[in-house]
Amino acid sequence: MGDQLNNYCTELKRAMEMLAQDERTVFLGQTVGFPGSRFTFKTLKDIPLERRIELPIMEEAQMGICTGLALGGYIPVSIYPRFDFVLLAANQLVNHLDKIHELSQGRLNPKVIMRTVVGSTIPFSPGAQHCQDYTEQFRTMLHNVDVVKLSTPEMIVPAYARALASNRSTLLVEEGNLHYG
């Protein structure tokens, strides 16, 4: 399992570097500019600081900011350290980003790449409020946003490349237990 763990983190770093090659991408969220979350900062450490926007804990506002940036021509890479925190952004995600195409009668189609993690339970469990997997629930709620679970290292770079090439928003769900390496 050790090789899979190292490969998972390596592939995440490669995916973030691939996204950063597109001048329209900007990375924002908690621990994107400063250390704090092992999964975020480690995989973004080689992304230029001017492409990263550190935000306080304000998940719903973060999703709203990302939608606005996307409407302005950027491709925000919105990072939520745990899937449980995406629940706090669900209003903006489900009722706004997912519905803007219909609400604007097809005139607007913002694209946001969202990155989140099912919290790890190793080396210890952080508690039920930090390690839930809501992949299927969000697949049910979202009609214009793709939801992709990244279960193996081999899935990571191709999935992020598809998200970048797509004309739709994408929520990519990483496995926290595979971040240890």
N, C-alpha and C positions, 0 to 999 in steps of 0.2 A: 504494500500500500504506500510505502514511502515514495517510490517513483511517481505514483499517481498524484500524490500531494505536491511534490516539487513541480511536476508537469502542469498541474492545475494553476498554480500561482504564476509559473512562467508563461503559460498561455494567456492568462489574464493580463499580464504586463504587456505581452505582444499585442493583444487586442487593443489596449488603451493607447499604445504607441501608434498602431494602425489608424485608430480614430483621429488621433492628434495630427496626422498628416493632412487631414482635410481642414483648411483654414477656417471653415465655418463652425467647427466644433469648439465648445467651451465646456469645461468640467465644473460642476458646482454641487455643493452639499457640505455635509459635516466631515471634517478630517480630510478634505481634499488639498488644503494648503498647509496643514500642520499635522504632525503625527498624532495619533489617538486611536485610530481603528486599524488593526493589522491588515485588513483586506483592502482598504482604500489607499492609504498613504503609500504602502509598499508597492502597489501596482501603478501608482501615478508619479512616483518619485522622479522619473526622467521626463515628465511632461513639464514644459516651461511654466513657471509660476504665473506669468501673465495670462495663461490660458485656463487658470484654476481660480474659482471664486469660493472662498471659504464662507459658509453660512452658519448662523446660529441654529439652534433647534427650533425650526418653524416649518414643519413638513408641508402643511397646506400652502403656505406662502411660497415655499420653494417650487412646488408644482405650478403655481400661478405664474411665478417669475419665468419658469422654463417655457410655459405656453407663450408668454409674451415675447421672449427671446426667439422662439421658433417662428412666431408671426412676423418678426423683424428680420428673418432670413438666416438666423443662426441655427446650428444643430446643437442644442443643449444635451449634455450627458449628465443627467440628474442622478446623483448617487445617494442612496438611502442605506445606512450601515446595517439595518436589519429589515426584513420583510414586515415585521410587526409595525414598523414606523410608517410604512406605506399606507397603512390603514388611516393614519391621520391626514394623508394627502388624497384619500379616496374621493372626496367631494370634487376637488379640482380635476382629478384624473377621470372619474366615471361620468360626471355631469358636465364637464367643460371640454377638456382635451379630447375625449372620446367622441363627443357630440358636435364639435365645432363645424365639421364638414357639413352635417345636416342643418345645423342652425344657420349657417351662412349660405345655404342653398348651393353648396358645392364651390363657393368662391374661395374658401379658406381651408387649408389642409396643413396645419402645423405638424412638424415632426420633432419628437423628443425621444431620445434614447434614455431609458431608465435602467439603472443598475441597482440591484438589491441582493441581499443574502439571507437565506434561511439560516438563522443563528446556529453556531456550532454548539454541540453538547460535549465536546472534548477540549481540553482535558477535564473539564467539569461542566455541569449544566448551569446555565445562567438563570434558569427558571422558565416557566411556561410562557411568560410574557415576552421572551426574547428569542424564541427558537421555533416559532410556528411557520408552517408552509401553507400559504394561501394561493398557490398557483392555480388550482382548479377553480376556486371561487372567483378569482380575477378573470380567468378565461370565460367564465359564464357571464360576468358583468360587462366585459369590454367587447365591443363590436367592431371598432375601428382601430384598435391597438392590439398588436400581436403580443402574445405572452409566450416566452420561450424558457424552458427549464434547462440549465446547463449541468447535466449529470456526469459528464466525462470531460477530460481535458481536450479531447479531439473536437468537441462541439464548439468550443469557446470562440476561436478566431473566426471560423465561418459564420457563426451566429451573429457576431458583432459586425462582420462585413455585410451580411444580409440586412441588418438593421440600418447601417449607413446607406446602403444602396436603395433601400425601400422608400416608397413615398408615404409610408405609414409610420406612426410611432410604435415603439417596441419596448416592452418590459422584459428585461433579462434577469432571470432568477438563478443566482449562484448557490452552490452547496457550501455552507460554512465549515462543515467538517473536513472538506477537502482543501481548505485554505491553510491548514497547518503543514508546513514543509520545511 
